[in-house]
Amino acid sequence: MTKILVVEDEPYIALGLKSDLALEGYEVEVASDGETAVDRARKEPFDLILLDVMLPGKDGFAVCRELRHDGVRTPIIMLTAKSQEAEKVLGLELGADDYVTKPFSPFELRARVQAVLRRVSGEAPEVYRFGDVEMDFTRAEVRRSGTVVLTSALEFKLLAAFIHHRGRLLTRDRLLDEVWGQDGGPTDRAIDNHIMNLRRKIEPRPDRPRFLVSVRGLGYRFDG
């Protein structure tokens, strides 16, 4: 099982990250300060570290610098509320593998985690195929019978969320959380309209959907 160390001093954020990643099948441990994070990362074999920059005592930059100086090569994704380009560059120069600015959606963070883990493990770029449709995550592109289908960024995120949770019910509230984030989003009716538009682009018969299936009174399920 892939093992992730979450370094976050805000308890509610740490709990949210732990719960969300655990649902995806990751083993998750939490450290609430920089000193503990350095000690744990030195002694235990983690596959990935999610490292908040704003930590009490030793901040995330210092943690990253110290771990890399000590030869710890565990991939690091830095999490911060700061958005200044100079700070992003600093984190990468210190040895971080990626950088996510708060607030971020659970979908975005999971995608970044998967991308870093794939890159480190040397896996081939992910292309998911169903019917005559190809979902190319590395190019952010949808193709049908080899021809590119024009999708909005929102439609791409919706389809990616369905594929990631294929075979499982997604309620409208879960889709809001996955695609729009926790700060709000469209009404249920608007979500339904987005899905209708997506069906027109990927379904052989949009009026009788084969892949994006409605679960009456509950939400939707992707059967691809």
QUISUL-V70269 format. One record per residue. N is the residue number from 1. SS is DSSP state (h for helix, s for strand, l for the rest). OMEGA is omega in whole degrees, 0 to 359 (NA if undefined). Layout:
n:N ss:SS omega:OMEGA
n:N ss:SS omega:OMEGA
This chain:
n:1 ss:l omega:178
n:2 ss:l omega:186
n:3 ss:s omega:184
n:4 ss:s omega:173
n:5 ss:s omega:176
n:6 ss:s omega:179
n:7 ss:s omega:187
n:8 ss:l omega:183
n:9 ss:l omega:177
n:10 ss:l omega:187
n:11 ss:h omega:184
n:12 ss:h omega:177
n:13 ss:h omega:180
n:14 ss:h omega:180
n:15 ss:h omega:179
n:16 ss:h omega:179
n:17 ss:h omega:181
n:18 ss:h omega:182
n:19 ss:h omega:183
n:20 ss:h omega:181
n:21 ss:h omega:178
n:22 ss:h omega:177
n:23 ss:h omega:179
n:24 ss:l omega:176
n:25 ss:l omega:179
n:26 ss:l omega:170
n:27 ss:s omega:189
n:28 ss:s omega:172
n:29 ss:s omega:186
n:30 ss:s omega:169
n:31 ss:s omega:187
n:32 ss:l omega:178
n:33 ss:l omega:186
n:34 ss:h omega:181
n:35 ss:h omega:179
n:36 ss:h omega:181
n:37 ss:h omega:180
n:38 ss:h omega:181
n:39 ss:h omega:181
n:40 ss:h omega:183
n:41 ss:h omega:177
n:42 ss:h omega:190
n:43 ss:h omega:186
n:44 ss:l omega:181
n:45 ss:l omega:176
n:46 ss:l omega:177
n:47 ss:l omega:183
n:48 ss:s omega:175
n:49 ss:s omega:170
n:50 ss:s omega:193
n:51 ss:s omega:175
n:52 ss:s omega:180
n:53 ss:l omega:185
n:54 ss:l omega:181
n:55 ss:l omega:176
n:56 ss:l omega:180
n:57 ss:l omega:181
n:58 ss:l omega:184
n:59 ss:l omega:185
n:60 ss:h omega:178
n:61 ss:h omega:180
n:62 ss:h omega:178
n:63 ss:h omega:181
n:64 ss:h omega:180
n:65 ss:h omega:183
n:66 ss:h omega:180
n:67 ss:h omega:180
n:68 ss:h omega:178
n:69 ss:h omega:181
n:70 ss:l omega:178
n:71 ss:l omega:177
n:72 ss:l omega:186
n:73 ss:l omega:179
n:74 ss:l omega:178
n:75 ss:s omega:181
n:76 ss:s omega:169
n:77 ss:s omega:182
n:78 ss:s omega:180
n:79 ss:s omega:180
n:80 ss:s omega:175
n:81 ss:l omega:181
n:82 ss:l omega:182
n:83 ss:l omega:181
n:84 ss:l omega:183
n:85 ss:h omega:183
n:86 ss:h omega:181
n:87 ss:h omega:175
n:88 ss:h omega:180
n:89 ss:h omega:179
n:90 ss:h omega:180
n:91 ss:h omega:180
n:92 ss:h omega:179
n:93 ss:h omega:179
n:94 ss:l omega:176
n:95 ss:l omega:176
n:96 ss:l omega:182
n:97 ss:l omega:179
n:98 ss:s omega:188
n:99 ss:s omega:180
n:100 ss:s omega:182
n:101 ss:s omega:176
n:102 ss:l omega:356
n:103 ss:l omega:178
n:104 ss:l omega:178
n:105 ss:l omega:176
n:106 ss:h omega:179
n:107 ss:h omega:181
n:108 ss:h omega:182
n:109 ss:h omega:179
n:110 ss:h omega:179
n:111 ss:h omega:178
n:112 ss:h omega:178
n:113 ss:h omega:181
n:114 ss:h omega:181
n:115 ss:h omega:180
n:116 ss:h omega:180
n:117 ss:h omega:178
n:118 ss:h omega:182
n:119 ss:h omega:181
n:120 ss:h omega:182
n:121 ss:h omega:179
n:122 ss:l omega:179
n:123 ss:l omega:176
n:124 ss:l omega:176
n:125 ss:l omega:186
n:126 ss:l omega:171
n:127 ss:s omega:180
n:128 ss:s omega:183
n:129 ss:s omega:172
n:130 ss:s omega:185
n:131 ss:l omega:177
n:132 ss:l omega:184
n:133 ss:s omega:173
n:134 ss:s omega:176
n:135 ss:s omega:183
n:136 ss:s omega:185
n:137 ss:l omega:182
n:138 ss:l omega:179
n:139 ss:l omega:185
n:140 ss:l omega:188
n:141 ss:s omega:174
n:142 ss:s omega:179
n:143 ss:s omega:177
n:144 ss:s omega:186
n:145 ss:l omega:177
n:146 ss:l omega:181
n:147 ss:s omega:181
n:148 ss:s omega:176
n:149 ss:s omega:181
n:150 ss:l omega:177
n:151 ss:l omega:174
n:152 ss:l omega:177
n:153 ss:h omega:180
n:154 ss:h omega:179
n:155 ss:h omega:178
n:156 ss:h omega:179
n:157 ss:h omega:178
n:158 ss:h omega:181
n:159 ss:h omega:179
n:160 ss:h omega:178
n:161 ss:h omega:179
n:162 ss:h omega:181
n:163 ss:h omega:181
n:164 ss:h omega:181
n:165 ss:l omega:185
n:166 ss:l omega:180
n:167 ss:l omega:182
n:168 ss:l omega:177
n:169 ss:s omega:172
n:170 ss:s omega:176
n:171 ss:s omega:177
n:172 ss:h omega:177
n:173 ss:h omega:179
n:174 ss:h omega:178
n:175 ss:h omega:176
n:176 ss:h omega:181
n:177 ss:h omega:183
n:178 ss:h omega:192
n:179 ss:h omega:184
n:180 ss:h omega:182
n:181 ss:l omega:188
n:182 ss:l omega:184
n:183 ss:l omega:178
n:184 ss:l omega:182
n:185 ss:l omega:184
n:186 ss:l omega:176
n:187 ss:l omega:177
n:188 ss:h omega:181
n:189 ss:h omega:180
n:190 ss:h omega:176
n:191 ss:h omega:179
n:192 ss:h omega:179
n:193 ss:h omega:177
n:194 ss:h omega:181
n:195 ss:h omega:176
n:196 ss:h omega:178
n:197 ss:h omega:179
n:198 ss:h omega:178
n:199 ss:h omega:180
n:200 ss:h omega:185
n:201 ss:h omega:186
n:202 ss:h omega:185
n:203 ss:l omega:173
n:204 ss:l omega:176
n:205 ss:l omega:183
n:206 ss:h omega:180
n:207 ss:h omega:176
n:208 ss:h omega:189
n:209 ss:l omega:179
n:210 ss:l omega:185
n:211 ss:l omega:179
n:212 ss:s omega:189
n:213 ss:s omega:175
n:214 ss:s omega:173
n:215 ss:s omega:193
n:216 ss:l omega:176
n:217 ss:l omega:184
n:218 ss:l omega:182
n:219 ss:s omega:185
n:220 ss:s omega:177
n:221 ss:s omega:177
n:222 ss:s omega:179
n:223 ss:l omega:182
n:224 ss:l omega:NA
